[in-house]
């Protein structure tokens, strides 16, 4: 080793491959060293000393240099700077240069030191054994220390082990600068450098018969966490010994990195909410995370003994597509200790772990359903605080609804279109015990007759109404699990389907289309209608048993024409909301405009009033909604009689058309129907779109 005049490492870059080339050429033990096959051994360049062409150390000259410093205090400039600094610290601390015997900590303390360095020991021992197998019977000792210098492990021939015991260079001893004088281990740890020392380079005379080569071991963050050292007789010093130590240190660091990455991966998998199982030969689990064991209700040993195929009977394990590089994903039944659970499963090949290793990920459908509900907005926005009324009858209805919120019985809400049935239903949901769950609203009138089973109860894989080999899907009932299912316009459910619906309402259990397993649900059902459901049941147009099952708790919302005091309150709130959204407008209503609103019977109820105010707001260029704006709010006089029937669509269609300037396509989009459907309704209600478009245009130009 060289550094200026001294023979030490001075920071030249040499690759691990170069070290091993030298190592193979220098030792007579064969070129195929086990060090080359150490797990995780890096191949990148690492800074350390040059190894070729260095002269051997002059041990006699070193003795003279040491004596000159110890007895006269004169330090030769050829001494390695790290060694020189160590000597100075020893002299300042009063370390006895004739001493150097180690002192072992008590057994309990040493046990705690070993426990704290368990990962380092586990990583280092196989590599130390590999090196020792090469240098066996050469008189060298392998030593592993922690970052403080405590000896953790030693490995050597009996002859060298006897000498180390005499020196107390044994596990549990502290081998730092102050305890035993400057040595290769203390320099490597104190200065984060690899170094070879021989003879009198050691501060204490008892070490002068030794040569030591040491290299620091770094943790994942670069911190020095230990040291690997090779010690032997001083006259056996060889510069290639340091190369072996450096290779060992790199190998240990590589293995520590692999261990840490594996631990991070294991922690990530353990912390996953998904259940993860790795299957080996014969489909038996080789590893599972805690979520999987909880889901299946089994301990690790029990799970490993199982053929995992028996737990997922719906999976075609013999399918060629995913068993040979493909993947499998679907909703399936999973047999657990507590019974059958529905899960979404994904099965993929874990290529890095072997061609027969499969990665199985299970996700309970309640988590999937929660994600779907969040994505599509199945939640209730309104509370009882959003309901404003000055009418005594409406207040009574709201008070009763608030009381019903704390009951679990089914609720039937009756009221004309536009009275706020869904608003009341959402408020009930948010005031009840299921407020944190989903609120799934279903417009029964919009469901296609042939799709009712699929929409409400869901379907299994292969039973998609669209055909093909599609995956399964939960229905509205399942999506409402843990929350509220709101069946709007329940009276429009076909009579032939009502028997199936009755059973689901009675038992809170459903079976998917194409499936055989009953799914038990925790739901609260609220139904609404704009017709008199009791009269329909009496006439046979609606099943009486379903009516009575739904009509456990009943609410009737009075139409707006029966509570005229609410017309002005609602109109003012709607206008305030519009002004808030567009402060630059800041519009108001004249008394004449308000009187006109009060004199109208509002067949479309609150919804029609809201649409009318919005229509007049945007179509009126002035800041005051006056008499000329009234036709925009209440509809063209020509069509008032048509809109006067309870439940009529004409008012809503007029509102959308006026707001969209007579553009049928935009109005259809606003109403959520196709253009063809809207044209049919326009024709049925004899609405003159061209005349309406002309009226709106004139108002905007006035």
C-alpha positions in Angstrom: 0.0 0.0 0.0 1.3 3.4 -0.7 0.7 7.0 0.2 3.6 9.4 -0.6 6.4 7.9 1.5 4.1 5.6 3.5 2.5 2.3 2.4 -1.2 3.1 2.9 -4.5 3.5 0.9 -4.9 7.0 -0.5 -8.2 6.9 -2.4 -7.6 5.7 -5.9 -10.6 4.1 -7.7 -10.4 0.4 -8.5 -13.4 -1.8 -9.4 -14.5 -4.9 -7.6 -13.8 -6.9 -10.7 -10.1 -5.7 -10.7 -9.8 -6.6 -7.0 -11.1 -10.1 -7.6 -8.8 -10.5 -10.6 -5.8 -9.7 -8.4 -7.3 -11.8 -5.6 -7.5 -14.8 -7.9 -4.0 -14.4 -9.2 -2.5 -13.9 -5.8 -3.9 -16.8 -3.8 -3.3 -20.5 -4.6 -6.8 -21.6 -3.6 -8.3 -21.6 -7.2 -9.9 -18.9 -9.2 -13.5 -19.6 -8.5 -13.9 -17.7 -5.2 -17.2 -17.8 -3.4 -16.8 -14.2 -2.7 -17.5 -13.5 -6.4 -20.9 -15.1 -5.9 -21.9 -13.2 -2.8 -25.6 -12.1 -2.9 -25.9 -8.5 -3.9 -22.2 -7.9 -4.4 -22.0 -4.6 -6.4 -20.0 -4.3 -9.5 -19.8 -0.6 -9.7 -16.5 1.2 -8.9 -15.8 2.0 -5.3 -13.0 4.2 -4.0 -10.1 2.4 -2.3 -6.4 2.0 -2.6 -4.2 0.7 -5.4 -3.0 -2.9 -5.0 -0.3 -3.5 -7.6 3.4 -2.9 -7.4 3.6 -1.9 -3.7 6.6 -2.7 -1.5 6.2 -4.8 1.6 6.2 -2.9 5.0 9.6 -2.5 6.7 8.6 -3.8 10.2 12.0 -2.9 11.8 11.7 0.7 10.5 8.2 0.9 11.9 9.4 -0.1 15.3 12.0 2.7 15.3 9.4 5.3 14.2 7.0 4.0 17.0 9.6 4.2 19.7 10.7 7.7 18.6 7.1 8.9 19.1 6.2 7.0 22.2 9.3 7.8 24.2 10.4 11.1 22.7 7.2 12.5 21.3 8.8 12.9 17.8 6.4 12.0 15.0 7.9 10.8 11.6 6.3 12.5 8.6 6.0 9.1 6.8 3.4 7.8 9.2 -0.1 7.6 7.6 -2.1 10.7 8.6 -4.9 8.6 10.0 -2.5 6.5 12.1 -0.7 9.6 13.2 -3.9 11.2 14.3 -4.8 8.0 16.3 -1.4 8.0 18.0 -1.9 11.7 19.0 -5.3 10.9 20.5 -3.9 7.9 22.4 -1.1 10.0 23.8 -3.5 12.8 24.9 -5.9 10.3 26.5 -3.1 8.6 28.4 -3.4 5.2 26.7 -0.7 2.9 27.9 1.5 2.0 24.9 2.6 -1.2 26.7 -1.1 -2.2 27.2 -3.7 -3.1 24.5 -5.5 -5.9 26.1 -9.3 -5.9 25.5 -12.0 -5.7 28.1 -15.2 -7.6 27.5 -18.6 -6.1 28.5 -20.9 -8.2 30.7 -23.1 -10.9 29.0 -26.4 -8.9 29.3 -24.9 -5.8 27.6 -23.3 -7.9 24.9 -26.6 -9.7 24.2 -28.3 -6.3 23.7 -25.4 -5.2 21.4 -25.9 -8.4 19.3 -29.6 -7.9 19.1 -29.2 -4.4 17.9 -26.9 -5.6 15.1 -28.8 -8.8 14.2 -29.2 -7.8 10.5 -25.5 -6.9 10.2 -24.5 -10.3 11.7 -27.0 -12.2 9.4 -25.6 -10.5 6.3 -22.0 -10.8 7.3 -21.7 -14.4 8.6 -22.1 -16.2 5.2 -19.6 -13.9 3.5 -17.1 -14.2 6.4 -17.5 -18.0 6.1 -16.8 -17.8 2.4 -13.6 -15.8 3.0 -12.5 -18.0 5.9 -13.0 -21.1 3.7 -10.4 -19.6 1.3 -7.9 -18.5 4.0 -8.3 -21.5 6.3 -5.0 -22.7 7.7 -3.2 -19.5 6.7 -3.2 -18.1 10.2 -5.7 -15.3 9.6 -8.6 -14.3 11.8 -11.9 -12.8 10.5 -13.4 -10.2 12.8 -16.8 -8.4 12.6 -17.5 -5.3 14.8 -20.4 -2.9 15.1 -20.1 0.8 14.4 -18.7 1.5 17.9 -16.0 -1.1 17.7 -17.5 -3.9 19.8 -16.4 -7.3 18.4 -19.5 -9.2 17.3 -18.1 -12.3 15.7 -14.7 -13.9 15.1 -13.7 -16.8 12.9 -10.3 -18.4 12.5 -8.1 -21.5 13.0 -7.6 -22.7 16.6 -4.0 -21.5 16.6 -4.9 -17.9 15.9 -8.0 -18.1 18.1 -5.7 -19.0 21.1 -3.6 -15.9 20.5 -6.7 -13.7 20.3 -8.0 -15.0 23.6 -4.6 -14.1 25.2 -5.0 -10.6 23.7 -8.7 -10.6 24.7 -9.6 -9.9 21.1 -12.8 -11.7 21.5 -16.6 -11.2 21.0 -17.8 -8.6 23.5 -14.5 -6.6 23.6 -14.4 -2.9 22.6 -11.7 -2.5 20.0 -11.6 1.3 19.7 -8.7 3.8 19.9 -9.1 4.7 23.5 -9.6 1.2 24.8 -6.8 -0.7 23.0 -4.9 2.0 21.2 -4.8 2.8 17.5 -5.6 -0.3 15.3 -7.0 -1.0 11.9 -10.6 -1.3 13.2 -10.5 2.0 15.1 -9.0 3.8 12.1 -11.6 2.3 9.7 -14.5 3.3 11.9 -13.2 6.7 13.0 -12.2 7.9 9.5 -14.5 5.8 7.3 -11.6 4.4 5.3 -10.1 1.0 4.4 -6.7 0.5 5.8 -4.0 -2.1 6.4 -1.7 -1.8 9.4 1.2 -3.9 10.5 3.6 -4.3 13.4 4.4 -1.0 15.2 1.8 1.0 13.4 -0.4 -0.2 16.2 -0.1 2.1 19.2 0.2 -0.6 21.8 3.2 -3.0 21.9 1.0 -6.0 22.5 -0.3 -5.6 18.9 3.1 -5.3 17.2 3.1 -8.9 16.3 0.0 -8.5 14.2 -1.1 -7.2 10.8 -4.7 -6.1 10.4 -6.6 -5.1 7.3 -10.0 -3.4 8.0 -12.8 -1.9 5.9 -15.9 0.0 7.1 -19.4 -1.4 6.4 -22.0 1.1 5.4 -25.8 1.1 6.0 -28.4 2.0 3.4 -28.0 5.7 4.2 -24.2 5.7 4.0 -23.7 5.6 7.7 -20.8 3.5 9.0 -22.5 0.6 10.9 -19.6 -1.8 11.3 -16.3 -3.1 10.3 -14.9 -6.3 8.7 -11.2 -7.1 9.6 -8.6 -9.7 8.9 -5.8 -10.1 11.3 -2.7 -12.4 11.2 1.0 -12.4 12.1 2.8 -9.3 11.2 5.5 -11.1 9.1 2.6 -12.5 6.9 1.5 -9.0 5.8 0.4 -8.9 2.2 -1.2 -6.1 0.3 -3.8 -8.3 -1.3 -5.3 -9.1 2.1 -6.9 -5.6 2.1 -8.5 -6.5 -1.3 -10.2 -9.5 0.3 -11.5 -7.4 3.1 -12.8 -4.7 0.7 -14.5 -7.3 -1.4 -16.1 -8.8 1.8 -17.3 -5.3 2.9 -18.9 -4.7 -0.5 -20.5 -8.0 -0.4 -22.0 -7.4 3.1 -23.2 -4.0 2.0 -24.9 -5.5 -1.0 -26.6 -8.2 1.1 -27.8 -5.6 3.6 -29.2 -3.6 0.7 -31.1 -6.7 -0.5 -32.3 -7.4 3.0 -33.5 -3.8 3.4 -35.3 -3.8 0.0 -36.9 -7.1 0.9 -38.0 -5.7 4.2 -39.4 -2.6 2.6 -41.3 -4.7 0.1 -42.5 -7.0 2.9 -43.6 -3.9 4.9 -45.5 -2.5 1.9 -47.2 -5.8 1.3 -48.0 -6.3 5.0 -49.4 -2.8 5.2 -51.6 -3.3 2.2 -55.4 -3.4 2.7 -55.6 -5.9 -0.1 -55.1 -9.6 0.7 -52.0 -11.0 -1.0 -51.0 -14.6 -1.3 -48.0 -16.1 -3.3 -48.7 -19.6 -4.6 -45.8 -22.1 -5.3 -45.8 -25.6 -6.5 -49.1 -27.5 -6.4 -50.9 -24.1 -5.8 -49.9 -24.1 -2.1 -49.2 -20.7 -0.5 -45.6 -20.0 0.2 -46.3 -16.5 1.7 -49.3 -14.4 2.7 -49.8 -11.0 4.3 -51.7 -10.4 7.4 -54.7 -9.0 5.5 -55.0 -12.3 3.6 -54.8 -14.4 6.8 -57.5 -12.2 8.5 -59.8 -12.5 5.4 -59.4 -16.3 5.3 -59.5 -16.7 9.1 -56.4 -18.9 9.0 -52.9 -19.0 10.5 -49.8 -19.1 8.3 -49.1 -22.8 8.9 -52.6 -23.9 8.2 -52.8 -21.8 5.0 -49.5 -23.3 3.7 -50.9 -26.8 4.0 -53.9 -26.0 1.7 -54.4 -26.4 -2.0 -55.5 -22.7 -2.6 -57.7 -23.7 -5.5 -60.2 -25.1 -3.1 -60.8 -21.6 -1.6 -61.6 -20.0 -5.0 -64.1 -22.4 -6.7 -65.2 -19.9 -9.3 -61.7 -19.6 -10.8 -61.0 -21.9 -13.8 -57.5 -23.0 -12.7 -57.0 -25.1 -15.8 -57.5 -22.2 -18.2 -54.5 -21.9 -20.5 -54.6 -18.1 -21.0 -53.4 -17.0 -17.6 -51.5 -20.1 -16.5 -48.9 -19.5 -19.2 -48.0 -15.8 -18.8 -51.4 -14.2 -18.9 -53.5 -13.0 -16.0 -56.9 -13.5 -14.5 -59.2 -10.9 -12.9 -62.9 -11.2 -11.9 -65.3 -11.1 -9.0 -65.4 -14.5 -7.3 -66.6 -16.3 -4.2 -63.9 -17.0 -1.6 -64.3 -19.7 1.0 -63.1 -18.5 4.4 -63.3 -19.8 7.9 -66.3 -17.5 8.5 -68.1 -18.5 5.4 -68.3 -17.4 1.8 -67.1 -13.8 1.0 -67.3 -12.0 -2.3 -64.1 -10.6 -3.5 -62.5 -9.1 -6.6 -59.4 -11.3 -7.5 -56.4 -10.7 -9.7 -54.0 -13.6 -10.4 -50.7 -12.9 -12.1 -47.4 -14.7 -12.6 -44.6 -13.5 -10.2 -41.9 -13.9 -12.9 -39.0 -13.0 -10.6 -39.9 -15.8 -8.2 -40.2 -18.6 -10.7 -42.5 -19.7 -13.5 -44.8 -21.6 -11.2 -45.2 -18.8 -8.7 -48.5 -17.0 -8.8 -49.5 -13.7 -7.1 -53.1 -13.7 -5.9 -54.6 -10.4 -4.8 -58.0 -10.4 -3.2 -60.0 -7.3 -2.5 -63.3 -7.5 -0.6 -66.1 -6.1 -2.7 -67.2 -3.8 0.0 -64.0 -1.9 -0.6 -64.5 -2.0 -4.3 -68.1 -0.9 -3.9 -67.0 2.0 -1.7 -64.6 3.1 -4.5 -67.3 2.8 -7.1 -69.7 4.9 -5.0 -67.1 7.5 -4.5 -66.3 7.6 -8.2 -69.9 7.9 -9.4 -71.0 10.2 -6.6 -73.4 8.0 -4.7 -73.7 10.3 -1.7 -76.3 12.5 -0.2 -75.6 16.3 -0.4 -78.6 17.8 1.4 -79.5 17.9 5.1 -82.5 19.2 7.0 -80.7 22.6 7.2 -81.2 22.9 3.5 -85.0 22.8 3.7 -86.7 26.1 4.2 -90.4 26.5 4.7 -92.9 28.9 6.4 -95.8 26.5 5.9 -97.2 24.7 8.9 -98.1 21.6 7.0 -94.6 21.4 5.4 -92.9 22.0 8.8 -94.9 19.1 10.2 -93.7 16.8 7.4 -90.1 17.9 7.9 -90.3 17.2 11.6 -91.8 13.8 11.0 -89.0 13.0 8.5 -86.3 14.0 11.0 -87.9 11.6 13.5 -88.0 8.8 10.9 -84.3 9.3 10.2 -83.5 7.5 13.4 -85.7 4.5 12.6 -84.7 1.5 10.4 -88.1 0.9 8.8 -88.8 1.5 5.1 -90.1 4.9 4.2 -92.6 5.8 1.4 -92.6 9.4 0.3 -95.5 10.6 -1.8 -95.8 13.9 -3.5 -96.1 15.5 -6.9 -93.2 15.9 -9.2 -90.8 18.7 -8.2 -91.9 18.8 -4.5 -88.5 17.8 -3.2 -88.9 14.0 -2.5 -85.2 13.3 -3.1 -84.2 16.3 -1.0 -86.2 14.9 1.9 -84.7 11.4 1.3 -81.1 12.7 1.3 -81.8 14.7 4.5 -83.2 11.5 6.2 -80.0 9.6 5.2 -77.7 12.3 6.5 -79.5 12.5 9.8 -79.4 8.8 10.4 -76.9 6.1 11.5 -75.9 5.4 7.9 -74.9 8.9 7.1 -71.3 7.8 6.4 -72.5 5.2 3.9 -73.6 5.5 0.3 -76.8 7.1 -0.9 -77.8 5.3 -4.1 -80.7 6.9 -6.0 -82.5 4.9 -8.7 -85.0 6.4 -11.1 -87.2 3.4 -11.6 -89.0 5.1 -14.5 -85.8 5.3 -16.5 -84.9 1.6 -16.1 -85.4 -0.6 -19.2 -87.8 -3.4 -18.6 -85.3 -6.0 -19.8 -82.5 -4.6 -17.7 -84.2 -4.4 -14.3 -82.5 -7.6 -12.9 -79.1 -6.5 -14.0 -79.5 -2.9 -12.9 -80.9 -3.6 -9.4 -79.3 -7.0 -8.5 -76.1 -7.0 -10.6 -74.8 -9.9 -12.6 -72.0 -12.5 -12.4 -69.2 -12.9 -15.0 -70.5 -14.2 -18.3 -74.1 -12.9 -17.5 -73.6 -9.4 -18.8 -76.6 -8.1 -20.7 -74.2 -6.9 -23.4 -73.0 -10.5 -24.0 -69.5 -11.7 -24.4 -67.1 -12.9 -21.7 -67.4 -9.8 -19.5 -66.7 -9.6 -15.8 -69.4 -9.4 -13.2 -70.8 -6.1 -11.7 -72.7 -5.2 -8.5 -76.2 -3.8 -8.9 -77.8 -0.8 -7.1 -78.8 -2.9 -4.1 -75.2 -4.0 -3.5 -73.9 -0.5 -4.1 -76.2 0.8 -1.3 -74.7 -1.7 1.2 -74.1 0.1 4.5 -76.3 3.1 3.4 -79.6 4.0 1.8 -81.2 2.8 -1.4 -83.6 5.5 -2.8 -86.2 4.0 -5.3 -87.6 7.1 -7.0 -90.8 6.7 -9.0 -91.4 3.2 -7.6 -94.9 3.1 -9.1 -93.2 2.8 -12.6 -91.7 -0.6 -11.7 -93.5 -3.2 -14.0 -96.0 -5.4 -12.2 -94.3 -8.6 -13.3 -91.0 -7.6 -11.7 -92.5 -6.5 -8.4 -92.4 -10.1 -6.9 -88.6 -10.2 -7.2 -88.4 -6.7 -5.8 -90.7 -7.6 -2.9 -88.3 -10.4 -1.8 -85.3 -8.1 -1.9 -87.2 -5.5 0.1 -88.4 -8.1 2.7 -85.1 -10.0 3.2 -82.4 -7.5 2.3 -80.9 -10.4 0.3 -80.3 -10.5 -3.4 -78.8 -13.0 -5.9 -77.0 -11.7 -8.9 -78.1 -12.6 -12.4 -76.2 -15.7 -13.4 -75.3 -16.5 -9.8 -76.5 -18.9 -7.1 -75.2 -17.3 -3.9 -77.4 -15.0 -1.9 -75.8 -11.8 -0.8 -77.0 -10.3 2.5 -77.1 -6.5 2.6 -77.3 -3.9 5.3 -79.5 -1.2 3.7 -82.2 1.2 4.4 -84.9 1.6 1.7 -86.7 4.8 0.9 -89.2 4.8 -2.0 -91.0 7.7 -3.6 -93.8 8.2 -6.0 -95.7 11.1 -7.6 -98.9 9.0 -7.7 -101.2 7.6 -4.9 -99.6 4.2 -4.5 -102.4 2.9 -2.2 -105.0 3.6 -4.9 -102.8 1.8 -7.5 -102.5 -1.2 -5.1 -106.3 -1.3 -4.6 -106.8 -1.3 -8.4 -104.3 -4.1 -8.9 -101.9 -1.9 -10.8 -99.3 -2.3 -8.0 -98.8 -5.3 -5.8 -100.5 -4.8 -2.5 -97.8 -6.8 -0.5 -95.0 -4.7 -1.9 -97.0 -1.5 -1.1 -97.5 -2.5 2.5 -93.8 -3.6 2.8 -92.7 -0.1 1.5 -95.4 1.9 3.4 -94.0 1.3 6.9 -93.2 4.9 7.5 -95.1 7.4 5.3 -94.5 11.0 4.4 -96.6 13.2 2.2 -95.1 16.3 0.8 -97.8 19.0 0.0 -97.6 20.7 -3.4 -96.3 24.2 -3.7 -99.8 25.6 -4.5 -101.0 24.4 -1.1 -98.3 26.4 0.6 -98.2 29.8 -1.1 -96.1 31.3 1.6 -93.1 29.2 0.5 -93.3 30.6 -3.1 -91.7 33.9 -2.2 -89.2 32.3 0.3 -88.0 29.8 -2.3 -87.9 32.4 -5.1 -85.7 34.7 -3.0 -83.3 31.9 -2.1 -83.0 30.8 -5.7 -82.3 34.4 -6.8 -79.8 34.8 -3.9 -78.0 31.7 -5.0 -77.8 32.9 -8.6 -76.5 36.3 -7.5 -73.9 34.6 -5.3 -72.6 32.6 -8.3 -72.5 35.8 -10.5 -72.0 38.8 -8.2 -71.7 41.2 -11.2 -75.4 40.7 -12.0 -76.9 41.3 -8.5 -80.5 41.1 -9.7 -83.7 41.7 -7.7 -87.5 41.0 -8.1 -90.1 43.7 -8.4 -93.3 43.3 -6.4 -95.3 42.9 -9.6 -93.0 40.0 -10.5 -93.5 38.4 -7.1 -97.2 38.8 -7.3 -97.2 37.0 -10.6 -95.3 34.2 -9.0 -97.8 34.0 -6.1 -100.8 33.8 -8.5 -99.4 30.9 -10.5 -100.4 27.4 -9.3 -96.9 25.8 -10.1 -97.9 22.4 -11.3 -94.2 21.5 -11.5 -93.8 22.7 -7.8 -90.5 23.8 -6.4 -88.5 22.4 -9.3 -90.5 24.4 -11.8 -90.2 27.5 -9.6 -86.4 27.1 -9.4 -86.1 26.6 -13.2 -88.4 29.5 -13.8 -86.3 31.9 -11.6 -83.1 30.7 -13.3 -84.7 31.1 -16.8 -85.9 34.6 -16.0 -82.5 35.5 -14.4 -80.5 34.7 -17.4 -82.9 35.8 -20.1 -83.6 39.2 -18.6 -81.0 41.8 -19.5 -82.2 44.3 -16.8 -81.1 44.0 -13.1 -84.8 43.8 -12.0 -87.0 40.9 -12.8 -90.3 42.8 -13.5 -93.6 42.1 -15.3 -92.0 41.5 -18.7 -89.9 38.7 -17.2 -92.9 36.9 -15.7 -93.6 34.8 -18.9 -90.1 33.4 -18.6 -90.7 32.3 -15.1 -94.1 30.8 -15.3 -94.1 29.7 -19.0 -96.0 31.0 -22.0 -99.6 31.8 -21.3 -100.5 29.6 -24.2 -99.2 26.6 -22.4 -100.3 27.2 -18.8 -103.3 25.0 -19.0 -101.2 22.1 -20.3 -98.8 22.6 -17.4 -101.5 22.7 -14.9 -102.0 19.0 -14.5 -100.2 17.5 -11.5 -97.1 15.6 -12.6 -97.1 17.2 -16.0 -93.8 17.4 -18.0 -94.7 20.5 -20.0 -93.5 23.0 -17.4 -90.0 21.3 -17.1 -89.7 21.1 -20.9 -90.7 24.7 -21.3 -88.2 25.7 -18.7 -85.3 23.8 -20.3 -86.2 25.1 -23.8 -86.4 28.7 -22.6 -83.2 28.5 -20.7 -81.4 27.0 -23.7 -82.8 29.7 -26.1 -85.1 27.2 -27.9 -82.1 24.8 -28.7 -83.7 21.4 -28.5 -80.4 19.5 -28.4 -79.1 21.5 -25.5 -82.5 21.2 -23.7 -82.4 17.4 -24.2 -78.9 17.3 -22.6 -80.1 19.5 -19.7 -83.1 17.2 -19.1 -81.0 14.1 -19.4 -82.9 12.6 -22.4 -82.2 12.0 -26.0 -83.1 14.6 -28.7 -85.6 12.1 -30.2 -87.3 11.5 -26.9 -87.6 15.3 -26.3 -89.1 15.8 -29.7 -91.7 13.2 -28.9 -92.6 15.0 -25.7 -92.7 18.4 -27.4 -95.1 17.0 -30.0 -97.3 15.4 -27.3 -97.6 18.6 -25.4 -98.1 20.7 -28.6 -95.3 23.1 -27.6 -94.4 25.6 -30.3 -90.6 25.6 -30.2 -90.2 28.2 -33.0 -92.6 30.6 -31.2 -90.8 30.1 -27.9 -87.4 30.7 -29.5 -88.7 34.0 -31.0 -90.1 35.1 -27.6 -86.8 34.5 -25.8 -84.9 36.3 -28.6 -87.2 39.4 -28.3 -86.8 39.5 -24.5 -83.0 39.4 -24.8 -83.1 42.2 -27.4 -85.4 44.5 -25.4 
